[in-house]
Amino acid sequence: MKRLIFISILCLSTAALFAQKVGDTNYINVKSANLKSSTGFFASTTGSVAYGDEVRILAISGNYAQVRTTAGSKTGWIAKSSLTSKRIAASGSTANASAREIALAGKGFSPDVETQYKKENATSNYAAVDEMERISIADKDLLNFIEEGRLAKGE
């Protein structure tokens, strides 16, 4: 019973630690993201942010947070999952590291981990994955595809 109570308290403490609140300073934990005029997926873009950018939370609505960059020049809505309360800073020189590599390293993915994955999954086509990651579809084109195919937009 004590173990169950301990685990419950630990889970609640962890959730409280990572909960975002209005007024908090957070950092962007994805390679790049668009700031939107509202919480809708197809809302117009008001700006963009990049990995490590510092933002202040202005409001929260469901899974979205309205943020303003610390420089104060950009405001918009972003998925809360794209934010972290941990300050993101690269240690040492990053001259040879791309933004993508820095983002992956921040999530615990390193060249050693990649080598191990490749060893364990030798038949996987990593070149195809890299190619797919380079594909970028504009929101307008995606919306047209959904409307022409009479698909549900969802939120």
Buried (B, 14 or more C-beta within 10 A) or exposed (E): EEEEEEEEEEEEEEEEEEEBEEEBEBBBBBBBBBBBEBBEBEBEEBEBBEBBBBBBBBEBEEEBBBBBBEEEEBBBBBBBEBBBBEEBEEEEEEEEBEEEBBBBBBEEEEEEEEEEEEEEEEEEEEEEEEEEEEEEEEBEEEEEEBEEEEEEEEE
